[in-house]
């Protein structure tokens, strides 16, 4: 059992495990809605659209997380505004806004004369560098997101699957949609700390997609997605420790393997 307990002697590994567990729960809470509503593209879009916020914070020597969060909120509001004003479908609005935001980030990045460890870690992910402060902030966001989604679960379900009926009974469908986009952006911001901007979408979608293949109800789907995320994250961290590979990418590969297994075991009815 030494191979199992050995890495636990190091605090950075224990903190990384705790972070993976928290982020898995956080991603499951939102990932279920992303998968059910067919919004997988939004996770990828958000992970790129936060770049200008990260770069702006870096250039101003501010907090990268705060910069990313501001960019995520602006992106979510921008997607909603473009969709309403243009009449385009949501996927078109997402593509327009996220490409523009990502391009803005690249232009701003070209003005940076140097890179720092903080910025590179935020872009490519470094779960082994998680601090206790990161854990507390992730726990706070997880509790907040869980409370918000629980409070509006029935309304969000109706607005998602029968928006006409939702409008007829007076539900603020646009507000619910914009709120969901903002929550997704918040979750993406938290996960980019763990696996970077390009891989965070996997934590948000893969475990929830696997749970969707196996679970029948929303609650079971969320619970199973969290469990699968923890299993994949833990296996990925151990594998990266012993194989000396990139932790974030290894976690994603483990989650992908779990999804493929769920695909084989999926409900046939």
N, C-alpha and C positions, 0 to 999 in steps of 0.2 A: 504493500500500500504506500510505499515511500514515494512513488511517482505521483500519487494523488495528494499526499500531505506536504510533500517537499516545497512546492511553490507557495503554499499557504504561510510559510515562515516569513515571507516578505510582505510588508504592509502594502506596497504598490499593487501587488497581485490581489490581495484581499479587497482593496478599494476598487480595483477594476471589476472584480466579480460582483461587488455590491452595485456598482454603476450599471453593469450589464443587466442585472435583475430589475433595477428601477426603470431603466430605459425600455426594457422589454414590456413591462407593464404599461408604461406611458404610450408606447407605440401600439400596443394592443387596443387600448382605449380608443384611439383615433383611427388606427389602421382598419378596424372593422368597418367604419363608416366609409373610408376611402375605397375599400374593396367592394362593399355593397353598392355604392353609388357609382362605381366605375370611374373613380377619380385618381387612378394610379399615376396618371401623367402629372398631377398637381404636386406629388411628392418630389418627382424629378425636377419639376419647374422651380419649386421653392428652394431646393438644395442649391440650384444655380443662381436664383434671383437674390439670395442673401449676400452674394459676393460684394456688391457695391457698399453695403452696410459694413461688412467686415473690413474692406479696404479703407473706407472713410474713417472708421474708428482707429485703424492702424496708423493712418497718416496724421490723425489728430492726437495720437497717443492716448486714445480712450479705451474703454472696455469693448473687446471684440464681440462678446455675447450681446451686449446692449445694441451695438451697431447692427448686428445680424437680425435681432428682433425687430428693430425699427424698419429695416428693409423688408422683412417678412410681412409685417402689418401693411406697409405701403403697397406691396405686391398683391396681397389679398384684396385690399380695397380697390386697387387698380384693375384687377381682373373683373370684379363685380361691376365697376363703372364702365369699362369697355364693353362688357357683355350687354349691359342695359342700354347704353347709348347707341351702339352699332347694330344691335339685333342679331349679332353673330352667336353661334353656338359657343358653349363654355370652353370647349377644347381649343377653338380658334382664339378666343380671348386670352386663354392661358398662354398659348404659344406666342402671341404678340407681346404680352407684357413681360414674360420671363426672358425672351430673347433680348428685348430692349434693356432690361435690368442687367442681364449678364454682360451685354456689350458695354454698358456703362461701367460695370465693375472692371472689365478689361482695360478700358480707357483710363480709369482712375489708377489701376495697378501699374500702368505704364509710366505714371508719374512718380511711383515709389522708387527711390534710388537703391533700396536694399530690402532684403527680407529678414525677418526675425524668426526665432523658433516658435514663438506664440502664433504667428500668422501661418507658418507652414503646418504646424500641428492642427490648426483649425481647418485647414484645407484638406489634409490627408488623413487626419484622425490619429489619436494617440490614447487609447484607453488605459495604457499602463502609466499614463501621466495624470490620471484623475486625482483630484485632491478632495479632502473632506468638505471643503466649501462647495465643490462641484456636486457632491452627493446631496448636500442640504438643499441646494438650488433645484436639483432634479427632483428631489422628494416634494418640494413645495409646488413645483409645476405639475407633478403627477397628481397630487391631491386636488389642486385647483382644476385641472382638466377633468378629473373624475367627477368632481362635484358639479361642474358646469354641464357636462354631457348627461349626467344622471338627471339633473333638474329639467332638462328640455328633451329628454329621450323620446317621449310620446309625440311631442310636437315635431321634432326633427324627423322621426319615422314617417309621419304623415306628409310633411313637406317634401320628403325625399321621394316617396313612392306615389303620392297622389297630390301634387301641388295645386291642382284645380280645386279639389275639395278643401285643402288647407286654406286657400284664399277665400273660398266661399264662407268658411266659418270664422274668418277674421284673423287668421294667423299671419304674422309678419314674415312671409316666406323669404323675401330678399334679405331681411335682417338675419334670419336663421342661416341662410346660405353664406352670407358674408362672415358671420360669426364662426361657422365651421371652417371656412378658409383661413381665418386668423388663427384658430386653434391648431390647424394643421401646420401653419407656418411656425407657430410657437414650438410645436413638437419637433419639427425639422431642425430648428435652431438648437434645441437641446441635443439632438442626435448627432449633429455634425461635429460636436465635441468628441464624440466617441469614435466615429468612423469616417469623418470628413464629408465635405459637401457632395462629392460624387457617389458615395456609397450609402449615405444616410437613407436614401429611398428604399433600400433593401430591408432595413430594419423596420421601416414603416409598413411595408407591403407583404414581404415574403411570408412571415409567420402568420399574418392574418389570412393570406390567400390559402395557406396550408390548412388553417383552422376552418376556413369556409368549406373546404372539401370534406371535412369530417364532422362538423357540428350542424345542428338543425336550427338552433335559436341564437339570437344576438348575444345573450348572456353567456351561453356555452362557447360561442365563437370567440368572444373576448377573453374568457378564462383560458381556453385552449391555446389561443394565440400567445398569451403571456407565458404560459408554460413552455410552449415550443421555443419561444424567443429566449427564455432563460437557458433551456437545454442547449440550443445552438450557440448562444453566447458563451456559456461555460466551456463547451467542447472546443469552441474556437480559441478561447484564451489559453487553455491547456495545450492545444496543438501549436499555437504560435510560440508559446514558452519553450516547448521542447524542440520544435523544428526551426526556431529562430526566424519566423516569418512575420510579415506585417500583421499585427493583431486585428485591425479593422477589416482588412480584406479576408483574413482567415475566418472571422466570424460570419461574414457574408457567405462564404463558401459552405460553411456548416449549415447555415439557414437554408441555403439552396438545396443541399442534400436532403434536409428534413422535408422540404416541400416536395421533392421528387418521391420520397418515401410515402408521403401523404397522398400523392397522386396515384400511387399503386394501391393504396388501401382505401381510397375514397368510396363514399356511398354510391352504390350502383343504381339506387332508385331515384 
